Amino acid sequence: MHPQCSRLHDPAENHRTADALGEYPFRAQGWGVALIPKDKQFASVLGGENLAVIKGENSGEAIKFLTYFADPKVMNNFEKDFGYFPPRKDVASDPLWTKDPLLQIFSEEMQYARPRPASPQWPGISKAISAALVKSLSQYADPIENAKEAQAKIDQLLK
């Protein structure tokens, strides 16, 4: 999960997750998290870092590393230690992520998460969405108009 707050840590606390920290300071301020609002259905985007192997003399070792890293226990420990929410539903279903009321929302959101489309036009699509979001959040322009403008740009890119 990417801009949707997949990185859950207090930087002053050595990048550990809420389970390791116990409580986040903002909880005392009376706020938390919720599922991303929906119109007809919930939706979220998987995102963040990507791991890949390029053709070369060390690709065999790289594949071994990715195989190791993809192990649910290894991934769970990495995500916990670095303060990232797991990108896999099976790892996100671990009690570490489902017991804490704050992290539970992110675990629930995973059932609606989808990967970004594989498209050579993705950079332009992402730019159009980001620009509309910034203009909406900064109240620079009407959110409905921003969405329509972004959709028109995306439609043009996909022609």
Secondary structure as GFF3:
##gff-version 3
##sequence-region A 1 159
A	DSSP	three_ten_helix	11	13	.	.	.	ID=ss1
A	DSSP	alpha_helix	18	21	.	.	.	ID=ss2
A	DSSP	three_ten_helix	25	29	.	.	.	ID=ss3
A	DSSP	beta_strand	44	46	.	.	.	ID=ss4
A	DSSP	alpha_helix	59	69	.	.	.	ID=ss5
A	DSSP	alpha_helix	72	82	.	.	.	ID=ss6
A	DSSP	alpha_helix	89	92	.	.	.	ID=ss7
A	DSSP	alpha_helix	95	98	.	.	.	ID=ss8
A	DSSP	alpha_helix	101	109	.	.	.	ID=ss9
A	DSSP	three_ten_helix	110	112	.	.	.	ID=ss10
A	DSSP	beta_strand	113	115	.	.	.	ID=ss11
A	DSSP	alpha_helix	122	137	.	.	.	ID=ss12
A	DSSP	alpha_helix	143	157	.	.	.	ID=ss13
###
